[in-house]
Structure formats: C-alpha cells, structure tokens
C-alpha cells in the first residue's frame, strides 16, 4: 500500500517577506545579469502574491472581542476603519 503524500506546510508570511526583501536587495545590485534578474523578479512576484493572499486570509480571520451586557465576550467580525487609508 502506498504511503499518503505528506503535504509540506507553506512558508510563513514572515519567511516569504524576508525572502522578498532579499530579492529586492539583489535586484538593486548594478552588476546583476539579466537572466538572474528575471528569475528573481518572477520569484518576487510569486512571493508578493503569496504574501497578499496570506494577509487577506489573516484579515478574514481577525475578530474583535467586545464585552456585552453581563460580561460575556462574543466574537464580532473585523471591520477595518476606511478613514485610515
């Protein structure tokens, strides 16, 4: 019987952001060959999309707890303040 496929946990937001920062620094190097620059750019774009997706998922999970009458804590969906933009 075949073993079930082990799915690796995707990299954390912090890991992706750190790698993206590293890519940006490399792309700023003046002697970077074009082919390497294109590879880094493609990886950076993928990481950027992954980070954006992770942020959107986190935002969807954020809940604010507010105290109701009687001291009971209830979850309330997060509503970002549009005036801060």
MOCORWO-V408905 format. One record per residue. OMEGA is omega as a letter, one per 30 degrees, with the letter a starting at -180 (* if undefined). D_FIRST is the distance of its C-alpha to the first C-alpha in whole Angstrom. Layout:
OMEGA & D_FIRST
OMEGA & D_FIRST
This chain:
a & 0
l & 4
l & 7
l & 9
l & 12
l & 15
l & 18
l & 21
l & 24
l & 27
l & 30
l & 33
a & 36
l & 38
l & 36
a & 36
l & 40
l & 40
l & 39
l & 41
l & 44
l & 43
l & 43
l & 46
l & 48
a & 46
l & 47
l & 51
a & 51
a & 54
a & 53
l & 49
a & 48
a & 48
l & 44
l & 43
l & 45
l & 43
l & 40
l & 41
l & 42
l & 39
l & 37
l & 40
l & 40
l & 36
l & 36
l & 39
l & 38
l & 35
l & 37
l & 39
l & 36
l & 36
l & 39
l & 39
l & 36
l & 38
l & 41
a & 40
a & 38
l & 42
l & 44
l & 47
l & 48
a & 51
l & 53
l & 54
a & 57
l & 57
a & 55
l & 51
l & 49
l & 47
l & 45
a & 47
l & 45
l & 46
a & 49
l & 50
a & 54
a & 55
a & 58
a & 56
* & 55
